Amino acid sequence: MAKLKNFVLVLLLLQVACTTKTTKELTTATGPKPIPSDTVVVKPDTAVLVVQPPPALMAVGAGRVGEYLPSLLGQNVALVVNHTSTINGTHLADTLPAMGIPVRVIFAPEHGFRGEADAGEKITDDRDPKTGIPIISLYGKKKKPSAADLKGVDWVIFDIQDVGARFYTYILTMHYVMEACAENGVRMMIFDRPNPNGHYIDGPVLKPGYESFVGIHPIPIVHGLTVGELAGMINGEYWLRDSLQCSLTVVPVSNYSHKRPYELPIKPSPNLPNIRSIYLYPSLCLFEGTVVSVGRGTDKQFQVYGHPDATIGDYYFTPEPKPGAGQPPLLGQRCRGFDLSNLSPDSLFRVSQIDLSRLIDFYRAYPDKSAFFLKNNFIDKLAGSDELRKQIAAGKTEEEIRASWQADLVRFRQLRAKYLLYPDGSDW
């Protein structure tokens, strides 16, 4: 415990030396200003050398202790956290008590508090063996804290690394926690983190009637927002039940821009093992509404795709039980398809749209088209309506399908601009 307290003290000293105060209430937040990109020009005899200063170090919200500690001292807090909720490798559930902030309860999202459960696996209530703090699952039938869960809590802190796709369920958990806080008069604080897919906006916008736990907000598949910015949009657009609004504070990331690459220090969930899979996820996840495997049960999750009956592709893989994928789709079946694990992350970062060509080409080559999409039409929940499924079945080209999104995307970009906390240009 003494070592942990010394660690916290060092964090505070670093805060004073390296960061500026940018914590804002969401109603007035403007976010950190971009770091000036002054250039130094040296003119030798015939050449011109342009030297750019290195980008300033980012500090995630959880690491900016000096920004939130004054508000939390003397308060009882609850945490919505998982394995990504760390400050330099130390979990938030350990650092806050070391600073004298009592943590009353931990709310666990999909994949659990430690991030080891399979996708869709039921998470049970538990108790953290290290701290003894009660853990309450918010994945399954219970999606939001009850009044009893929040009794005696002054603040709920949300600190989870997101990947910027509408169907990634952590933002749905955030929505329901905001709703519970609004219903029970509890304040909520979000420790913001960069969005690794925050550099572009694309995909169909979710339509009314297609809400589910893989999408509840009228936003595109790739929304280009951090969780802090999205929370501001949820509040500002009255998307909570009965148009409730949550008392919300966001601790922003310092020195962040949406065009600045960010490689996650910890994989955000069991089946997104690296930055390549995170970049490919918004496109390849649409295959999860089909019979095609996206590599769950391999070591190349969301970097390969295929099926035993495929007639195209020169890569073969066989899904097996793995941590985070105990019963993967097509378990034990040899799949034919494609391997994208040789694509460089830099090239994928430069992509500014979802790639539909892989889904369209696989559908066109698949022998039994009537069996390609899952019978429960899960593809409609992922896409946000039944339009994409019908467009692919009708033989529409990628260009024709993309054209059908554009009017909605123009409106969303205008809405998004109201809630940005960070520069949106090519600042880095």
C-alpha positions in Angstrom: 0.0 0.0 0.0 2.9 2.4 0.7 4.3 1.8 -2.7 0.9 2.5 -4.3 0.6 5.8 -2.3 4.0 6.8 -3.5 2.9 6.0 -7.1 -0.1 8.2 -6.7 2.0 11.1 -5.3 4.3 10.8 -8.3 1.3 11.0 -10.6 0.1 14.1 -8.9 3.6 15.8 -9.3 3.7 14.8 -13.0 0.2 16.3 -13.4 1.4 19.7 -12.1 4.5 19.6 -14.3 3.0 18.3 -17.6 -0.7 19.1 -18.0 -3.0 22.0 -17.9 -6.5 22.2 -16.4 -9.1 21.3 -19.0 -11.8 19.5 -17.0 -15.2 20.9 -18.0 -18.8 20.4 -17.2 -20.4 19.1 -20.4 -22.7 22.0 -20.8 -19.7 24.4 -21.3 -16.8 22.1 -22.4 -14.8 23.2 -25.3 -12.0 20.7 -24.9 -8.2 21.2 -24.9 -6.7 23.5 -27.5 -4.4 21.9 -30.1 -0.7 22.1 -29.4 0.8 24.8 -31.7 2.6 23.1 -34.6 5.4 25.8 -35.0 8.0 24.8 -37.5 11.7 25.5 -37.5 13.1 26.2 -40.9 16.9 26.0 -41.4 18.3 27.2 -44.8 21.6 25.7 -45.7 23.3 26.6 -49.0 20.8 24.9 -51.3 18.4 22.8 -49.1 15.5 23.6 -46.9 15.2 21.5 -43.8 11.8 21.6 -42.0 11.8 20.3 -38.4 8.5 19.6 -36.7 8.4 19.5 -32.9 7.3 16.1 -31.6 3.7 15.9 -30.5 3.0 16.4 -26.9 2.4 13.4 -24.7 -1.3 12.5 -24.2 -2.6 11.9 -20.7 -5.9 9.9 -20.5 -8.6 11.2 -18.1 -7.9 8.7 -15.4 -4.2 9.8 -15.4 -5.0 13.4 -14.8 -5.4 13.0 -11.0 -5.2 16.6 -10.2 -8.2 17.4 -12.4 -10.7 15.2 -10.5 -9.2 14.5 -7.1 -10.7 17.7 -5.5 -14.2 16.8 -6.6 -14.0 13.2 -5.3 -12.3 13.8 -1.9 -14.8 13.0 0.9 -17.2 11.3 -1.6 -18.4 7.7 -2.0 -17.9 6.5 -5.5 -19.0 3.6 -7.7 -16.9 2.5 -10.7 -17.9 1.3 -14.2 -14.6 -0.3 -15.2 -12.9 -3.3 -16.7 -9.3 -4.4 -17.3 -8.5 -1.3 -19.4 -9.2 1.1 -16.5 -5.6 1.6 -15.5 -3.1 4.4 -14.8 0.3 3.3 -15.9 -0.6 -0.3 -15.3 -2.3 0.2 -12.0 -6.1 -0.4 -11.9 -8.4 2.5 -10.9 -10.0 0.3 -8.3 -6.6 0.3 -6.5 -5.5 3.9 -7.1 -8.7 5.6 -5.9 -8.7 4.0 -2.4 -5.0 4.8 -2.1 -6.0 8.4 -2.5 -8.6 8.2 0.2 -11.6 7.8 -2.1 -13.8 4.9 -0.9 -15.1 2.7 -3.7 -18.4 1.2 -2.7 -19.2 -1.0 -5.7 -17.9 -1.9 -9.1 -20.2 -2.3 -12.1 -18.9 -4.8 -14.7 -19.8 -4.6 -18.5 -19.6 -7.3 -21.2 -16.5 -9.5 -20.8 -16.5 -8.8 -17.0 -14.4 -6.8 -14.6 -11.2 -8.5 -15.7 -12.1 -8.6 -19.4 -11.8 -12.4 -19.8 -15.4 -13.6 -20.5 -16.6 -14.6 -24.0 -18.6 -12.2 -26.1 -22.2 -12.5 -25.0 -21.4 -14.7 -22.0 -23.5 -14.1 -18.9 -21.5 -12.2 -16.2 -22.4 -13.0 -12.6 -22.2 -10.8 -9.5 -19.0 -11.3 -7.6 -16.5 -9.7 -5.2 -13.1 -8.5 -6.2 -10.7 -10.9 -4.4 -8.0 -8.2 -4.2 -10.0 -5.3 -2.6 -13.1 -7.1 -1.4 -15.3 -4.5 -3.4 -18.6 -6.0 -4.5 -19.0 -6.4 -8.3 -22.4 -6.1 -9.9 -22.8 -7.3 -13.5 -24.4 -4.9 -16.0 -24.4 -7.4 -18.9 -27.3 -9.8 -19.4 -30.8 -9.2 -18.1 -29.7 -6.4 -15.8 -28.4 -3.5 -17.9 -28.3 -0.7 -15.4 -27.8 -0.1 -11.7 -30.8 -0.1 -9.5 -31.7 2.5 -6.8 -30.5 0.0 -4.2 -27.1 -0.4 -6.0 -26.6 3.4 -6.0 -27.7 4.0 -2.4 -25.0 6.1 -0.6 -23.1 6.7 -3.8 -22.2 10.3 -4.6 -20.4 9.8 -7.9 -20.4 7.0 -10.6 -17.1 7.0 -12.5 -17.0 5.5 -16.0 -13.5 4.6 -17.3 -13.5 2.0 -20.1 -11.5 2.0 -23.3 -13.8 2.1 -26.3 -13.0 1.4 -30.0 -15.4 3.8 -31.7 -18.0 1.4 -33.3 -21.7 1.7 -32.6 -22.1 -2.0 -31.9 -19.3 -2.2 -29.3 -21.3 -2.7 -26.2 -19.4 -0.6 -23.7 -21.1 2.6 -24.9 -24.5 0.9 -24.3 -23.5 0.2 -20.7 -22.5 3.9 -20.4 -26.0 5.0 -21.7 -27.8 2.9 -19.1 -25.6 4.0 -16.3 -26.2 7.6 -17.2 -29.9 6.8 -17.2 -29.7 5.3 -13.7 -27.7 8.3 -12.4 -30.3 10.6 -13.8 -33.2 8.6 -12.2 -31.5 8.6 -8.8 -29.8 12.0 -8.6 -26.3 10.6 -8.7 -23.5 12.6 -10.4 -21.5 10.8 -13.1 -17.9 11.5 -14.1 -16.3 10.1 -17.3 -12.5 9.6 -17.5 -12.1 10.0 -21.2 -9.8 8.0 -23.4 -8.8 8.3 -27.1 -10.9 6.7 -29.8 -8.6 4.6 -32.0 -11.2 4.8 -34.8 -12.0 8.5 -34.1 -10.3 9.7 -37.3 -13.3 9.1 -39.6 -17.1 8.8 -39.7 -18.9 6.2 -41.9 -21.7 3.6 -42.2 -25.4 3.6 -42.0 -27.1 5.5 -39.2 -29.3 3.4 -36.9 -33.0 3.7 -37.7 -35.9 3.8 -35.2 -37.2 0.3 -34.4 -33.8 -1.4 -34.7 -32.5 -0.6 -31.2 -30.8 -3.4 -29.3 -27.8 -4.0 -27.1 -25.5 -3.7 -30.1 -26.9 -0.3 -31.0 -29.4 2.2 -29.4 -28.3 5.6 -30.6 -29.1 7.2 -34.1 -25.4 7.3 -35.0 -23.4 5.7 -37.8 -21.4 2.5 -37.3 -18.2 4.6 -37.0 -19.2 7.7 -35.1 -15.8 9.5 -34.6 -16.5 10.3 -30.9 -14.8 9.5 -27.7 -17.0 8.2 -24.9 -16.9 11.6 -23.3 -18.1 13.3 -26.4 -20.8 10.7 -27.0 -22.0 11.1 -23.4 -22.4 14.8 -24.1 -24.4 14.0 -27.2 -26.7 11.6 -25.3 -27.3 14.2 -22.7 -27.7 17.1 -25.0 -30.0 15.4 -27.4 -32.2 13.9 -24.6 -31.7 10.3 -25.7 -32.1 8.9 -22.2 -35.5 7.5 -21.1 -38.2 10.2 -20.7 -35.7 12.8 -21.9 -33.8 12.7 -18.6 -30.5 14.4 -18.3 -27.6 13.2 -16.2 -25.4 15.5 -14.1 -22.3 14.8 -16.1 -18.6 15.8 -15.9 -15.9 14.7 -18.3 -12.2 14.7 -17.6 -10.7 15.0 -21.1 -7.6 13.5 -22.6 -4.9 16.1 -22.8 -3.1 16.8 -26.1 -5.5 14.7 -28.1 -6.7 15.2 -31.7 -9.1 12.9 -33.6 -6.6 12.6 -36.3 -3.8 11.5 -34.0 -3.1 7.8 -34.1 -3.5 6.0 -30.8 -2.4 2.4 -30.1 -4.1 1.0 -27.1 -1.7 -0.2 -24.3 -4.2 -3.0 -23.3 -6.4 -5.0 -25.7 -9.9 -3.7 -25.1 -11.6 -7.1 -25.2 -10.5 -10.8 -25.7 -11.1 -10.9 -29.4 -9.5 -7.6 -30.4 -5.9 -8.5 -29.7 -4.1 -5.6 -31.5 -4.5 -2.3 -33.3 -4.9 -4.0 -36.7 -8.0 -5.9 -35.5 -9.4 -2.7 -34.0 -9.0 -0.9 -37.3 -10.7 -3.8 -39.2 -13.4 -4.4 -36.6 -16.0 -1.9 -37.9 -16.0 -3.6 -41.3 -15.5 -7.2 -40.4 -18.0 -7.2 -37.5 -20.8 -7.1 -40.1 -19.8 -10.7 -41.0 -21.1 -11.7 -37.5 -24.6 -11.4 -38.9 -23.7 -14.1 -41.4 -22.5 -17.7 -41.4 -18.9 -16.5 -41.9 -16.3 -16.7 -39.2 -14.2 -13.7 -38.3 -11.5 -15.7 -36.7 -12.9 -16.1 -33.2 -11.2 -19.2 -31.9 -7.9 -18.4 -33.7 -5.0 -16.1 -32.9 -6.1 -13.7 -35.7 -9.4 -12.6 -34.4 -11.0 -9.9 -36.7 -8.0 -10.3 -39.1 -9.2 -13.4 -41.0 -12.6 -14.4 -42.3 -13.9 -17.6 -44.0 -16.3 -20.5 -44.1 -16.1 -24.2 -44.8 -18.3 -23.8 -47.9 -16.5 -20.8 -49.3 -15.4 -20.9 -53.0 -13.0 -18.0 -52.8 -9.9 -17.2 -50.8 -6.5 -18.9 -50.4 -6.2 -19.0 -46.6 -7.5 -21.8 -44.3 -8.1 -21.8 -40.6 -9.9 -23.9 -38.0 -11.6 -22.2 -35.0 -10.8 -23.9 -31.7 -11.6 -23.1 -28.1 -9.6 -20.1 -26.9 -9.7 -17.7 -24.0 -12.6 -15.3 -24.7 -14.0 -17.8 -27.3 -14.8 -21.0 -25.6 -17.4 -22.0 -28.3 -16.5 -20.0 -31.4 -18.7 -20.2 -34.5 -17.7 -23.0 -36.8 -15.8 -24.8 -34.0 -13.5 -27.5 -35.4 -14.5 -26.8 -39.0 -11.8 -26.0 -41.6 -12.7 -22.6 -43.1 -11.6 -21.2 -46.4 -11.2 -17.4 -46.8 -8.8 -14.5 -46.4 -6.0 -13.4 -44.1 -5.6 -9.7 -43.5 -3.0 -10.0 -40.8 -0.3 -8.8 -43.2 -1.9 -5.4 -43.6 0.1 -2.7 -41.9 -1.7 -0.7 -39.2 -0.4 2.5 -40.8 -2.2 1.7 -44.1 -5.4 0.8 -42.2 -5.3 4.1 -40.3 -5.3 6.0 -43.5 -8.6 4.3 -44.6 -11.5 6.7 -44.1 -14.4 4.5 -44.7 -15.9 1.0 -43.9 -14.9 -1.6 -46.5 -18.0 -3.3 -47.8 -16.3 -5.1 -50.7 -15.3 -8.1 -48.6 -18.9 -8.7 -47.4 -20.4 -8.2 -50.9 -17.8 -10.4 -52.7 -18.2 -13.2 -50.2 -22.0 -13.1 -50.5 -21.8 -13.2 -54.3 -19.5 -16.2 -54.2 -21.3 -18.1 -51.5 -23.1 -21.2 -52.9 -26.3 -20.9 -50.8 -27.3 -17.3 -50.6 -30.5 -18.1 -48.8 -28.4 -19.3 -45.9 -25.8 -16.6 -45.9 -27.4 -14.2 -43.4 -28.3 -15.6 -40.0 -32.0 -16.4 -39.7 -32.4 -14.1 -36.7 -31.4 -11.2 -39.0 -28.7 -10.1 -36.5 -27.1 -8.3 -39.5 -30.0 -5.8 -39.3 -29.1 -5.0 -35.6 -25.4 -4.5 -36.5 -26.2 -2.4 -39.6 -28.9 -0.4 -37.8 -31.7 -1.4 -40.3 -32.7 -4.0 -42.8 -31.5 -1.9 -45.7 -27.9 -3.2 -46.0 -29.1 -6.8 -46.0 -31.6 -6.1 -48.7 -29.2 -4.0 -50.8 -26.6 -6.8 -50.8 -29.2 -9.4 -51.7 -30.5 -7.2 -54.5 -27.0 -7.0 -56.0 -26.3 -3.4 -55.3 -22.7 -2.3 -55.7 -20.7 -0.9 -52.9 -20.9 2.6 -54.4 -24.7 2.4 -54.6 -24.9 1.3 -51.0 -22.6 3.9 -49.8 -24.5 6.6 -51.6 -27.6 5.7 -49.6 -25.9 6.7 -46.4 -24.6 10.1 -47.3 -27.6 12.3 -46.4 -27.7 10.8 -43.0 -24.0 11.2 -42.5 -24.1 14.9 -43.5 -26.8 15.5 -40.8 -24.8 13.5 -38.2 -21.6 15.4 -38.9 -23.4 18.6 -38.2 -24.8 17.2 -34.9 -21.4 15.8 -33.9 -19.7 19.2 -34.3 -21.8 20.5 -31.4 -20.2 18.0 -29.0 -16.6 17.8 -29.9 -14.1 18.2 -27.1 -11.0 17.8 -29.3 -9.6 19.2 -32.5 -11.0 17.4 -35.6 -8.4 18.5 -38.2 -5.1 17.1 -39.2 -3.3 18.6 -36.2 -0.7 15.9 -35.8 
